[in-house]
Every structure is written in structure tokens, then in C-alpha cells.
Amino acid sequence: MKWICGFANAQGGKIYIGCNDNGEIVGVENSKKLLEDIPNKIIQSLGIVADVNLLEKDGKEYIEIVIPAYSASISYKGVYHYRSGSTKQVLTGPALESFLNGKRGVTWDNMPNPAFTMKNVDDSVVEKFKELAAKKGRIESSLLNEPKEVLLEKLHLTSGEYLTNAAMMLFSKDPEKWQLGAYVKVGYFETDADLMYQDEVRVSMRQDRIIRI
């Protein structure tokens, strides 16, 4: 069940019962019973449906389980498994949070940041943004005269009553105060593997380096 859960949470896949590690068919006993028991156990344990097929080769019967990829997150006994490469991993901590958010269609930048409030928005950064936006003409000119509360809402930088992480990254004087590692890393590659140089930009938009890069 753990492996089926892992496939369902990843890209789907197939599991064969009655094959050894070398892919050779060794056969199974009670194949008819397995054809009944396996689908029932999958839906009871995981709440999903997988195709279970009886195959035969050289007079030996074996079972094929075809697991589709699921858009919803699937757990087995409250634990989330994920198949990566040839391994099965148990998701915990930040990896689990990222996985669940991805399944919900929520990205980190769209998540609310309750600690970062409107009073933490740097007004000079807002004015810099308005100046650059006016030059590029990428937003409605009427928004440039709106107070920052309205501007951020119109830019979809709010989530309910909170500002989002994207708002914090754009309009905070010091993003790393609110999120460790909140900086831009820039690299120049001669080829796909040869890094010629790299730079870290640890400033807010107020100082304009990120925009110019």
C-alpha cells in the first residue's frame, strides 16, 4: 500500500506481483482471490481506484497494478509517501508542506504572511514601484494614485485580511527579516554545466538592483 500511495502522489506507475527483482515472471498463487482482494484493499486503505489486471506469460500468471497520478494528496494511515526515481520517500516537514500546497494549487508566493502587515510596507519601495510602473505602462494609470492598501489588493498581493509572501518580497525594506534566504541569486553559465560567475542580490526593490538585473 505504501508503494501504491507513493505512485499515486507522484506521476503514477505500474506494480507487478509475481515478478522477481530481475523482471522474470515467477507467477502467483490464488490469482483470482488477489484480483478481488487487491482492488478492495486499495480503495479501503487509500480511497483511490487502480486497475488490477491478470496477465500470463509462459503459462505463469502474474498481477499488474496500474496506478494513475492523482491531483489530490493521498495518505496511507496518515503518512504521505512519494515515489522519486527508484525510491519511495516519506514526506515530512517542509517537503510535506510544499507537496500539500502544490496539490492544492497554492505556491509559496501566494501564501499569506500574517507577520508582515501594512505598517511594515516600505513607502519608498511603493513609490519606486509606481515610478517604474508609470514608465513601463504595465498597469492602469489610475492605480498609481491609489493608496498602498488599494494598490496591493489590486495587484493580488493580499490573501483575505493578510498580505502575501509576494507582497513581502516586493515591498519590504529587508525581505530576509521576514523570510530566511529571501534573496536573488544570479548566475552566468558558459554551458549547461560551466558556471562563469554568480552574484547574490540581498536588497529590496527600493535599491533598484533586482529590477535592473
mmCIF file of the C-alpha atoms, coordinates in Angstrom:
data_MODEL
# 
_entry.id   MODEL 
# 
loop_
_atom_site.group_PDB 
_atom_site.id 
_atom_site.type_symbol 
_atom_site.label_atom_id 
_atom_site.label_alt_id 
_atom_site.label_comp_id 
_atom_site.label_asym_id 
_atom_site.label_entity_id 
_atom_site.label_seq_id 
_atom_site.pdbx_PDB_ins_code 
_atom_site.Cartn_x 
_atom_site.Cartn_y 
_atom_site.Cartn_z 
_atom_site.occupancy 
_atom_site.B_iso_or_equiv 
_atom_site.pdbx_formal_charge 
_atom_site.auth_seq_id 
_atom_site.auth_comp_id 
_atom_site.auth_asym_id 
_atom_site.auth_atom_id 
_atom_site.pdbx_PDB_model_num 
ATOM 1   C CA . MET A 1 1   ? 0.000   0.000   0.000   1.00 0.00 ? 1   MET A CA 1 
ATOM 2   C CA . LYS A 1 2   ? 2.878   2.379   0.749   1.00 0.00 ? 2   LYS A CA 1 
ATOM 3   C CA . TRP A 1 3   ? 4.275   1.980   -2.767  1.00 0.00 ? 3   TRP A CA 1 
ATOM 4   C CA . ILE A 1 4   ? 0.860   2.416   -4.365  1.00 0.00 ? 4   ILE A CA 1 
ATOM 5   C CA . CYS A 1 5   ? 0.436   5.590   -2.298  1.00 0.00 ? 5   CYS A CA 1 
ATOM 6   C CA . GLY A 1 6   ? 3.848   6.790   -3.488  1.00 0.00 ? 6   GLY A CA 1 
ATOM 7   C CA . PHE A 1 7   ? 2.970   6.230   -7.148  1.00 0.00 ? 7   PHE A CA 1 
ATOM 8   C CA . ALA A 1 8   ? -0.396  7.974   -6.768  1.00 0.00 ? 8   ALA A CA 1 
ATOM 9   C CA . ASN A 1 9   ? 1.262   11.055  -5.255  1.00 0.00 ? 9   ASN A CA 1 
ATOM 10  C CA . ALA A 1 10  ? 3.906   11.192  -7.999  1.00 0.00 ? 10  ALA A CA 1 
ATOM 11  C CA . GLN A 1 11  ? 3.450   10.510  -11.716 1.00 0.00 ? 11  GLN A CA 1 
ATOM 12  C CA . GLY A 1 12  ? 1.609   7.229   -11.381 1.00 0.00 ? 12  GLY A CA 1 
ATOM 13  C CA . GLY A 1 13  ? 3.084   3.909   -12.458 1.00 0.00 ? 13  GLY A CA 1 
ATOM 14  C CA . LYS A 1 14  ? 2.768   0.125   -12.503 1.00 0.00 ? 14  LYS A CA 1 
ATOM 15  C CA . ILE A 1 15  ? 3.492   -2.547  -9.918  1.00 0.00 ? 15  ILE A CA 1 
ATOM 16  C CA . TYR A 1 16  ? 3.841   -6.216  -10.823 1.00 0.00 ? 16  TYR A CA 1 
ATOM 17  C CA . ILE A 1 17  ? 3.176   -9.084  -8.430  1.00 0.00 ? 17  ILE A CA 1 
ATOM 18  C CA . GLY A 1 18  ? 4.677   -12.398 -9.475  1.00 0.00 ? 18  GLY A CA 1 
ATOM 19  C CA . CYS A 1 19  ? 7.929   -10.996 -10.881 1.00 0.00 ? 19  CYS A CA 1 
ATOM 20  C CA . ASN A 1 20  ? 11.352  -11.170 -9.261  1.00 0.00 ? 20  ASN A CA 1 
ATOM 21  C CA . ASP A 1 21  ? 13.865  -8.308  -8.985  1.00 0.00 ? 21  ASP A CA 1 
ATOM 22  C CA . ASN A 1 22  ? 15.266  -9.177  -12.416 1.00 0.00 ? 22  ASN A CA 1 
ATOM 23  C CA . GLY A 1 23  ? 11.871  -8.765  -14.061 1.00 0.00 ? 23  GLY A CA 1 
ATOM 24  C CA . GLU A 1 24  ? 11.436  -12.506 -14.602 1.00 0.00 ? 24  GLU A CA 1 
ATOM 25  C CA . ILE A 1 25  ? 7.944   -13.967 -14.278 1.00 0.00 ? 25  ILE A CA 1 
ATOM 26  C CA . VAL A 1 26  ? 7.761   -16.393 -11.354 1.00 0.00 ? 26  VAL A CA 1 
ATOM 27  C CA . GLY A 1 27  ? 3.972   -16.473 -11.099 1.00 0.00 ? 27  GLY A CA 1 
ATOM 28  C CA . VAL A 1 28  ? 1.490   -16.116 -8.259  1.00 0.00 ? 28  VAL A CA 1 
ATOM 29  C CA . GLU A 1 29  ? -0.906  -18.436 -6.497  1.00 0.00 ? 29  GLU A CA 1 
ATOM 30  C CA . ASN A 1 30  ? -4.569  -17.683 -5.853  1.00 0.00 ? 30  ASN A CA 1 
ATOM 31  C CA . SER A 1 31  ? -4.630  -15.128 -8.660  1.00 0.00 ? 31  SER A CA 1 
ATOM 32  C CA . LYS A 1 32  ? -8.434  -14.947 -8.699  1.00 0.00 ? 32  LYS A CA 1 
ATOM 33  C CA . LYS A 1 33  ? -8.531  -14.125 -4.992  1.00 0.00 ? 33  LYS A CA 1 
ATOM 34  C CA . LEU A 1 34  ? -5.867  -11.447 -5.460  1.00 0.00 ? 34  LEU A CA 1 
ATOM 35  C CA . LEU A 1 35  ? -7.930  -9.874  -8.248  1.00 0.00 ? 35  LEU A CA 1 
ATOM 36  C CA . GLU A 1 36  ? -10.701 -9.348  -5.714  1.00 0.00 ? 36  GLU A CA 1 
ATOM 37  C CA . ASP A 1 37  ? -8.669  -8.543  -2.614  1.00 0.00 ? 37  ASP A CA 1 
ATOM 38  C CA . ILE A 1 38  ? -6.190  -6.017  -4.047  1.00 0.00 ? 38  ILE A CA 1 
ATOM 39  C CA . PRO A 1 39  ? -8.708  -3.514  -5.512  1.00 0.00 ? 39  PRO A CA 1 
ATOM 40  C CA . ASN A 1 40  ? -10.782 -3.672  -2.322  1.00 0.00 ? 40  ASN A CA 1 
ATOM 41  C CA . LYS A 1 41  ? -7.755  -3.116  -0.111  1.00 0.00 ? 41  LYS A CA 1 
ATOM 42  C CA . ILE A 1 42  ? -6.573  -0.183  -2.243  1.00 0.00 ? 42  ILE A CA 1 
ATOM 43  C CA . ILE A 1 43  ? -9.878  1.655   -2.066  1.00 0.00 ? 43  ILE A CA 1 
ATOM 44  C CA . GLN A 1 44  ? -10.337 0.895   1.643   1.00 0.00 ? 44  GLN A CA 1 
ATOM 45  C CA . SER A 1 45  ? -6.797  1.924   2.619   1.00 0.00 ? 45  SER A CA 1 
ATOM 46  C CA . LEU A 1 46  ? -6.172  4.806   0.220   1.00 0.00 ? 46  LEU A CA 1 
ATOM 47  C CA . GLY A 1 47  ? -9.574  5.844   -1.101  1.00 0.00 ? 47  GLY A CA 1 
ATOM 48  C CA . ILE A 1 48  ? -8.408  5.566   -4.716  1.00 0.00 ? 48  ILE A CA 1 
ATOM 49  C CA . VAL A 1 49  ? -9.102  3.268   -7.649  1.00 0.00 ? 49  VAL A CA 1 
ATOM 50  C CA . ALA A 1 50  ? -6.372  1.403   -9.518  1.00 0.00 ? 50  ALA A CA 1 
ATOM 51  C CA . ASP A 1 51  ? -6.672  -1.064  -12.377 1.00 0.00 ? 51  ASP A CA 1 
ATOM 52  C CA . VAL A 1 52  ? -5.687  -4.596  -11.352 1.00 0.00 ? 52  VAL A CA 1 
ATOM 53  C CA . ASN A 1 53  ? -5.084  -6.943  -14.272 1.00 0.00 ? 53  ASN A CA 1 
ATOM 54  C CA . LEU A 1 54  ? -4.311  -10.640 -14.517 1.00 0.00 ? 54  LEU A CA 1 
ATOM 55  C CA . LEU A 1 55  ? -1.578  -11.322 -17.075 1.00 0.00 ? 55  LEU A CA 1 
ATOM 56  C CA . GLU A 1 56  ? 0.004   -14.560 -18.258 1.00 0.00 ? 56  GLU A CA 1 
ATOM 57  C CA . LYS A 1 57  ? 3.331   -15.430 -19.817 1.00 0.00 ? 57  LYS A CA 1 
ATOM 58  C CA . ASP A 1 58  ? 4.814   -18.862 -20.465 1.00 0.00 ? 58  ASP A CA 1 
ATOM 59  C CA . GLY A 1 59  ? 1.970   -20.443 -18.546 1.00 0.00 ? 59  GLY A CA 1 
ATOM 60  C CA . LYS A 1 60  ? 2.614   -18.341 -15.436 1.00 0.00 ? 60  LYS A CA 1 
ATOM 61  C CA . GLU A 1 61  ? 0.080   -15.860 -14.123 1.00 0.00 ? 61  GLU A CA 1 
ATOM 62  C CA . TYR A 1 62  ? 1.067   -12.534 -12.601 1.00 0.00 ? 62  TYR A CA 1 
ATOM 63  C CA . ILE A 1 63  ? -0.714  -9.389  -11.456 1.00 0.00 ? 63  ILE A CA 1 
ATOM 64  C CA . GLU A 1 64  ? -0.353  -5.884  -12.888 1.00 0.00 ? 64  GLU A CA 1 
ATOM 65  C CA . ILE A 1 65  ? -1.482  -2.899  -10.794 1.00 0.00 ? 65  ILE A CA 1 
ATOM 66  C CA . VAL A 1 66  ? -1.825  0.324   -12.800 1.00 0.00 ? 66  VAL A CA 1 
ATOM 67  C CA . ILE A 1 67  ? -1.811  3.388   -10.542 1.00 0.00 ? 67  ILE A CA 1 
ATOM 68  C CA . PRO A 1 68  ? -2.819  6.748   -12.030 1.00 0.00 ? 68  PRO A CA 1 
ATOM 69  C CA . ALA A 1 69  ? -1.360  10.015  -10.792 1.00 0.00 ? 69  ALA A CA 1 
ATOM 70  C CA . TYR A 1 70  ? -3.815  11.811  -8.528  1.00 0.00 ? 70  TYR A CA 1 
ATOM 71  C CA . SER A 1 71  ? -4.267  15.565  -8.341  1.00 0.00 ? 71  SER A CA 1 
ATOM 72  C CA . ALA A 1 72  ? -5.324  15.237  -4.692  1.00 0.00 ? 72  ALA A CA 1 
ATOM 73  C CA . SER A 1 73  ? -2.843  14.268  -1.978  1.00 0.00 ? 73  SER A CA 1 
ATOM 74  C CA . ILE A 1 74  ? -3.081  10.609  -0.901  1.00 0.00 ? 74  ILE A CA 1 
ATOM 75  C CA . SER A 1 75  ? -2.043  9.289   2.505   1.00 0.00 ? 75  SER A CA 1 
ATOM 76  C CA . TYR A 1 76  ? -1.710  5.793   3.932   1.00 0.00 ? 76  TYR A CA 1 
ATOM 77  C CA . LYS A 1 77  ? -2.535  5.617   7.643   1.00 0.00 ? 77  LYS A CA 1 
ATOM 78  C CA . GLY A 1 78  ? -1.935  9.362   7.887   1.00 0.00 ? 78  GLY A CA 1 
ATOM 79  C CA . VAL A 1 79  ? 1.508   9.216   6.242   1.00 0.00 ? 79  VAL A CA 1 
ATOM 80  C CA . TYR A 1 80  ? 2.278   10.700  2.821   1.00 0.00 ? 80  TYR A CA 1 
ATOM 81  C CA . HIS A 1 81  ? 4.520   8.604   0.580   1.00 0.00 ? 81  HIS A CA 1 
ATOM 82  C CA . TYR A 1 82  ? 6.106   9.783   -2.661  1.00 0.00 ? 82  TYR A CA 1 
ATOM 83  C CA . ARG A 1 83  ? 7.958   7.843   -5.334  1.00 0.00 ? 83  ARG A CA 1 
ATOM 84  C CA . SER A 1 84  ? 11.060  9.576   -6.650  1.00 0.00 ? 84  SER A CA 1 
ATOM 85  C CA . GLY A 1 85  ? 13.209  7.710   -9.144  1.00 0.00 ? 85  GLY A CA 1 
ATOM 86  C CA . SER A 1 86  ? 13.514  4.140   -7.895  1.00 0.00 ? 86  SER A CA 1 
ATOM 87  C CA . THR A 1 87  ? 12.955  5.070   -4.252  1.00 0.00 ? 87  THR A CA 1 
ATOM 88  C CA . LYS A 1 88  ? 9.928   5.686   -2.060  1.00 0.00 ? 88  LYS A CA 1 
ATOM 89  C CA . GLN A 1 89  ? 10.154  8.582   0.352   1.00 0.00 ? 89  GLN A CA 1 
ATOM 90  C CA . VAL A 1 90  ? 8.096   9.557   3.381   1.00 0.00 ? 90  VAL A CA 1 
ATOM 91  C CA . LEU A 1 91  ? 7.272   13.261  3.183   1.00 0.00 ? 91  LEU A CA 1 
ATOM 92  C CA . THR A 1 92  ? 7.704   15.277  6.367   1.00 0.00 ? 92  THR A CA 1 
ATOM 93  C CA . GLY A 1 93  ? 8.417   18.862  7.398   1.00 0.00 ? 93  GLY A CA 1 
ATOM 94  C CA . PRO A 1 94  ? 8.972   21.449  4.641   1.00 0.00 ? 94  PRO A CA 1 
ATOM 95  C CA . ALA A 1 95  ? 8.872   18.775  1.920   1.00 0.00 ? 95  ALA A CA 1 
ATOM 96  C CA . LEU A 1 96  ? 5.392   17.719  3.048   1.00 0.00 ? 96  LEU A CA 1 
ATOM 97  C CA . GLU A 1 97  ? 4.210   21.321  3.295   1.00 0.00 ? 97  GLU A CA 1 
ATOM 98  C CA . SER A 1 98  ? 5.458   22.070  -0.216  1.00 0.00 ? 98  SER A CA 1 
ATOM 99  C CA . PHE A 1 99  ? 3.844   18.882  -1.560  1.00 0.00 ? 99  PHE A CA 1 
ATOM 100 C CA . LEU A 1 100 ? 0.457   19.627  0.016   1.00 0.00 ? 100 LEU A CA 1 
ATOM 101 C CA . ASN A 1 101 ? 0.498   23.233  -1.166  1.00 0.00 ? 101 ASN A CA 1 
ATOM 102 C CA . GLY A 1 102 ? 1.336   22.088  -4.677  1.00 0.00 ? 102 GLY A CA 1 
ATOM 103 C CA . LYS A 1 103 ? -1.579  19.656  -4.691  1.00 0.00 ? 103 LYS A CA 1 
ATOM 104 C CA . ARG A 1 104 ? -3.862  22.473  -3.550  1.00 0.00 ? 104 ARG A CA 1 
ATOM 105 C CA . GLY A 1 105 ? -2.546  24.749  -6.278  1.00 0.00 ? 105 GLY A CA 1 
ATOM 106 C CA . VAL A 1 106 ? -1.004  27.069  -3.685  1.00 0.00 ? 106 VAL A CA 1 
ATOM 107 C CA . THR A 1 107 ? 2.505   28.405  -4.240  1.00 0.00 ? 107 THR A CA 1 
ATOM 108 C CA . TRP A 1 108 ? 4.754   29.950  -1.608  1.00 0.00 ? 108 TRP A CA 1 
ATOM 109 C CA . ASP A 1 109 ? 4.450   33.466  -3.015  1.00 0.00 ? 109 ASP A CA 1 
ATOM 110 C CA . ASN A 1 110 ? 0.637   33.336  -2.791  1.00 0.00 ? 110 ASN A CA 1 
ATOM 111 C CA . MET A 1 111 ? 0.583   32.192  0.824   1.00 0.00 ? 111 MET A CA 1 
ATOM 112 C CA . PRO A 1 112 ? -0.484  34.730  3.474   1.00 0.00 ? 112 PRO A CA 1 
ATOM 113 C CA . ASN A 1 113 ? 2.230   36.132  5.734   1.00 0.00 ? 113 ASN A CA 1 
ATOM 114 C CA . PRO A 1 114 ? 0.460   37.190  8.966   1.00 0.00 ? 114 PRO A CA 1 
ATOM 115 C CA . ALA A 1 115 ? 3.659   38.658  10.429  1.00 0.00 ? 115 ALA A CA 1 
ATOM 116 C CA . PHE A 1 116 ? 4.098   41.114  7.548   1.00 0.00 ? 116 PHE A CA 1 
ATOM 117 C CA . THR A 1 117 ? 1.447   43.822  7.846   1.00 0.00 ? 117 THR A CA 1 
ATOM 118 C CA . MET A 1 118 ? 0.659   47.038  6.020   1.00 0.00 ? 118 MET A CA 1 
ATOM 119 C CA . LYS A 1 119 ? 2.701   49.032  8.540   1.00 0.00 ? 119 LYS A CA 1 
ATOM 120 C CA . ASN A 1 120 ? 5.766   47.015  7.500   1.00 0.00 ? 120 ASN A CA 1 
ATOM 121 C CA . VAL A 1 121 ? 5.378   48.021  3.846   1.00 0.00 ? 121 VAL A CA 1 
ATOM 122 C CA . ASP A 1 122 ? 8.162   50.430  2.912   1.00 0.00 ? 122 ASP A CA 1 
ATOM 123 C CA . ASP A 1 123 ? 6.503   53.518  1.404   1.00 0.00 ? 123 ASP A CA 1 
ATOM 124 C CA . SER A 1 124 ? 9.656   54.384  -0.517  1.00 0.00 ? 124 SER A CA 1 
ATOM 125 C CA . VAL A 1 125 ? 9.524   50.967  -2.204  1.00 0.00 ? 125 VAL A CA 1 
ATOM 126 C CA . VAL A 1 126 ? 5.880   51.564  -3.138  1.00 0.00 ? 126 VAL A CA 1 
ATOM 127 C CA . GLU A 1 127 ? 6.780   54.923  -4.677  1.00 0.00 ? 127 GLU A CA 1 
ATOM 128 C CA . LYS A 1 128 ? 9.673   53.327  -6.563  1.00 0.00 ? 128 LYS A CA 1 
ATOM 129 C CA . PHE A 1 129 ? 7.304   50.689  -7.905  1.00 0.00 ? 129 PHE A CA 1 
ATOM 130 C CA . LYS A 1 130 ? 4.842   53.358  -9.046  1.00 0.00 ? 130 LYS A CA 1 
ATOM 131 C CA . GLU A 1 131 ? 7.638   55.247  -10.780 1.00 0.00 ? 131 GLU A CA 1 
ATOM 132 C CA . LEU A 1 132 ? 8.805   52.167  -12.682 1.00 0.00 ? 132 LEU A CA 1 
ATOM 133 C CA . ALA A 1 133 ? 5.239   51.081  -13.469 1.00 0.00 ? 133 ALA A CA 1 
ATOM 134 C CA . ALA A 1 134 ? 4.449   54.522  -14.895 1.00 0.00 ? 134 ALA A CA 1 
ATOM 135 C CA . LYS A 1 135 ? 7.477   54.330  -17.186 1.00 0.00 ? 135 LYS A CA 1 
ATOM 136 C CA . LYS A 1 136 ? 6.599   50.851  -18.447 1.00 0.00 ? 136 LYS A CA 1 
ATOM 137 C CA . GLY A 1 137 ? 2.853   51.448  -18.671 1.00 0.00 ? 137 GLY A CA 1 
ATOM 138 C CA . ARG A 1 138 ? 2.091   47.923  -17.490 1.00 0.00 ? 138 ARG A CA 1 
ATOM 139 C CA . ILE A 1 139 ? -0.677  48.780  -15.025 1.00 0.00 ? 139 ILE A CA 1 
ATOM 140 C CA . GLU A 1 140 ? -3.615  51.140  -15.174 1.00 0.00 ? 140 GLU A CA 1 
ATOM 141 C CA . SER A 1 141 ? -2.526  54.720  -14.585 1.00 0.00 ? 141 SER A CA 1 
ATOM 142 C CA . SER A 1 142 ? -5.457  55.230  -12.199 1.00 0.00 ? 142 SER A CA 1 
ATOM 143 C CA . LEU A 1 143 ? -3.902  52.731  -9.784  1.00 0.00 ? 143 LEU A CA 1 
ATOM 144 C CA . LEU A 1 144 ? -0.806  54.878  -9.414  1.00 0.00 ? 144 LEU A CA 1 
ATOM 145 C CA . ASN A 1 145 ? -2.804  57.430  -7.441  1.00 0.00 ? 145 ASN A CA 1 
ATOM 146 C CA . GLU A 1 146 ? -4.398  54.885  -5.119  1.00 0.00 ? 146 GLU A CA 1 
ATOM 147 C CA . PRO A 1 147 ? -3.219  54.376  -1.523  1.00 0.00 ? 147 PRO A CA 1 
ATOM 148 C CA . LYS A 1 148 ? -0.941  51.417  -0.958  1.00 0.00 ? 148 LYS A CA 1 
ATOM 149 C CA . GLU A 1 149 ? -3.745  49.349  0.599   1.00 0.00 ? 149 GLU A CA 1 
ATOM 150 C CA . VAL A 1 150 ? -5.774  49.545  -2.609  1.00 0.00 ? 150 VAL A CA 1 
ATOM 151 C CA . LEU A 1 151 ? -2.734  49.129  -4.853  1.00 0.00 ? 151 LEU A CA 1 
ATOM 152 C CA . LEU A 1 152 ? -1.609  45.900  -3.180  1.00 0.00 ? 152 LEU A CA 1 
ATOM 153 C CA . GLU A 1 153 ? -5.114  44.471  -3.285  1.00 0.00 ? 153 GLU A CA 1 
ATOM 154 C CA . LYS A 1 154 ? -5.471  45.283  -6.993  1.00 0.00 ? 154 LYS A CA 1 
ATOM 155 C CA . LEU A 1 155 ? -2.115  43.636  -7.635  1.00 0.00 ? 155 LEU A CA 1 
ATOM 156 C CA . HIS A 1 156 ? -3.470  40.456  -5.979  1.00 0.00 ? 156 HIS A CA 1 
ATOM 157 C CA . LEU A 1 157 ? -0.904  40.676  -3.203  1.00 0.00 ? 157 LEU A CA 1 
ATOM 158 C CA . THR A 1 158 ? -3.409  40.018  -0.447  1.00 0.00 ? 158 THR A CA 1 
ATOM 159 C CA . SER A 1 159 ? -4.950  36.801  0.845   1.00 0.00 ? 159 SER A CA 1 
ATOM 160 C CA . GLY A 1 160 ? -8.018  37.559  2.888   1.00 0.00 ? 160 GLY A CA 1 
ATOM 161 C CA . GLU A 1 161 ? -7.002  40.036  5.552   1.00 0.00 ? 161 GLU A CA 1 
ATOM 162 C CA . TYR A 1 162 ? -3.286  39.305  5.181   1.00 0.00 ? 162 TYR A CA 1 
ATOM 163 C CA . LEU A 1 163 ? -0.542  40.337  2.795   1.00 0.00 ? 163 LEU A CA 1 
ATOM 164 C CA . THR A 1 164 ? 1.149   37.553  0.853   1.00 0.00 ? 164 THR A CA 1 
ATOM 165 C CA . ASN A 1 165 ? 4.772   36.468  0.728   1.00 0.00 ? 165 ASN A CA 1 
ATOM 166 C CA . ALA A 1 166 ? 4.969   38.108  -2.705  1.00 0.00 ? 166 ALA A CA 1 
ATOM 167 C CA . ALA A 1 167 ? 3.984   41.440  -1.130  1.00 0.00 ? 167 ALA A CA 1 
ATOM 168 C CA . MET A 1 168 ? 6.679   40.957  1.474   1.00 0.00 ? 168 MET A CA 1 
ATOM 169 C CA . MET A 1 169 ? 9.316   40.223  -1.176  1.00 0.00 ? 169 MET A CA 1 
ATOM 170 C CA . LEU A 1 170 ? 8.349   43.250  -3.258  1.00 0.00 ? 170 LEU A CA 1 
ATOM 171 C CA . PHE A 1 171 ? 7.621   45.913  -0.684  1.00 0.00 ? 171 PHE A CA 1 
ATOM 172 C CA . SER A 1 172 ? 9.710   45.082  2.368   1.00 0.00 ? 172 SER A CA 1 
ATOM 173 C CA . LYS A 1 173 ? 12.802  47.110  3.179   1.00 0.00 ? 173 LYS A CA 1 
ATOM 174 C CA . ASP A 1 174 ? 14.579  43.925  4.290   1.00 0.00 ? 174 ASP A CA 1 
ATOM 175 C CA . PRO A 1 175 ? 12.941  40.706  2.966   1.00 0.00 ? 175 PRO A CA 1 
ATOM 176 C CA . GLU A 1 176 ? 15.356  38.460  4.887   1.00 0.00 ? 176 GLU A CA 1 
ATOM 177 C CA . LYS A 1 177 ? 13.950  39.849  8.128   1.00 0.00 ? 177 LYS A CA 1 
ATOM 178 C CA . TRP A 1 178 ? 10.719  38.052  7.289   1.00 0.00 ? 178 TRP A CA 1 
ATOM 179 C CA . GLN A 1 179 ? 11.968  35.036  5.368   1.00 0.00 ? 179 GLN A CA 1 
ATOM 180 C CA . LEU A 1 180 ? 15.391  33.438  5.697   1.00 0.00 ? 180 LEU A CA 1 
ATOM 181 C CA . GLY A 1 181 ? 17.014  33.070  2.290   1.00 0.00 ? 181 GLY A CA 1 
ATOM 182 C CA . ALA A 1 182 ? 14.784  35.684  0.656   1.00 0.00 ? 182 ALA A CA 1 
ATOM 183 C CA . TYR A 1 183 ? 17.313  36.984  -1.845  1.00 0.00 ? 183 TYR A CA 1 
ATOM 184 C CA . VAL A 1 184 ? 18.029  36.689  -5.548  1.00 0.00 ? 184 VAL A CA 1 
ATOM 185 C CA . LYS A 1 185 ? 20.923  34.574  -6.800  1.00 0.00 ? 185 LYS A CA 1 
ATOM 186 C CA . VAL A 1 186 ? 22.113  35.263  -10.343 1.00 0.00 ? 186 VAL A CA 1 
ATOM 187 C CA . GLY A 1 187 ? 24.447  33.013  -12.302 1.00 0.00 ? 187 GLY A CA 1 
ATOM 188 C CA . TYR A 1 188 ? 26.083  33.224  -15.734 1.00 0.00 ? 188 TYR A CA 1 
ATOM 189 C CA . PHE A 1 189 ? 26.746  29.893  -17.449 1.00 0.00 ? 189 PHE A CA 1 
ATOM 190 C CA . GLU A 1 190 ? 29.101  29.405  -20.388 1.00 0.00 ? 190 GLU A CA 1 
ATOM 191 C CA . THR A 1 191 ? 27.479  25.994  -20.984 1.00 0.00 ? 191 THR A CA 1 
ATOM 192 C CA . ASP A 1 192 ? 24.799  23.998  -19.185 1.00 0.00 ? 192 ASP A CA 1 
ATOM 193 C CA . ALA A 1 193 ? 27.376  22.914  -16.610 1.00 0.00 ? 193 ALA A CA 1 
ATOM 194 C CA . ASP A 1 194 ? 30.085  25.620  -16.561 1.00 0.00 ? 194 ASP A CA 1 
ATOM 195 C CA . LEU A 1 195 ? 29.271  28.460  -14.158 1.00 0.00 ? 195 LEU A CA 1 
ATOM 196 C CA . MET A 1 196 ? 31.361  31.504  -15.055 1.00 0.00 ? 196 MET A CA 1 
ATOM 197 C CA . TYR A 1 197 ? 30.283  33.700  -12.140 1.00 0.00 ? 197 TYR A CA 1 
ATOM 198 C CA . GLN A 1 198 ? 27.434  34.232  -9.735  1.00 0.00 ? 198 GLN A CA 1 
ATOM 199 C CA . ASP A 1 199 ? 26.121  37.065  -7.603  1.00 0.00 ? 199 ASP A CA 1 
ATOM 200 C CA . GLU A 1 200 ? 23.714  37.380  -4.697  1.00 0.00 ? 200 GLU A CA 1 
ATOM 201 C CA . VAL A 1 201 ? 21.395  40.376  -4.550  1.00 0.00 ? 201 VAL A CA 1 
ATOM 202 C CA . ARG A 1 202 ? 20.395  40.960  -0.930  1.00 0.00 ? 202 ARG A CA 1 
ATOM 203 C CA . VAL A 1 203 ? 18.466  44.205  -1.280  1.00 0.00 ? 203 VAL A CA 1 
ATOM 204 C CA . SER A 1 204 ? 14.878  45.293  -1.689  1.00 0.00 ? 204 SER A CA 1 
ATOM 205 C CA . MET A 1 205 ? 13.382  46.676  -4.881  1.00 0.00 ? 205 MET A CA 1 
ATOM 206 C CA . ARG A 1 206 ? 13.900  50.133  -3.370  1.00 0.00 ? 206 ARG A CA 1 
ATOM 207 C CA . GLN A 1 207 ? 17.572  49.964  -4.338  1.00 0.00 ? 207 GLN A CA 1 
ATOM 208 C CA . ASP A 1 208 ? 16.707  49.003  -7.921  1.00 0.00 ? 208 ASP A CA 1 
ATOM 209 C CA . ARG A 1 209 ? 19.397  46.325  -8.404  1.00 0.00 ? 209 ARG A CA 1 
ATOM 210 C CA . ILE A 1 210 ? 16.921  43.484  -8.834  1.00 0.00 ? 210 ILE A CA 1 
ATOM 211 C CA . ILE A 1 211 ? 14.888  45.430  -11.369 1.00 0.00 ? 211 ILE A CA 1 
ATOM 212 C CA . ARG A 1 212 ? 17.972  46.268  -13.411 1.00 0.00 ? 212 ARG A CA 1 
ATOM 213 C CA . ILE A 1 213 ? 19.174  42.665  -13.347 1.00 0.00 ? 213 ILE A CA 1 
# 
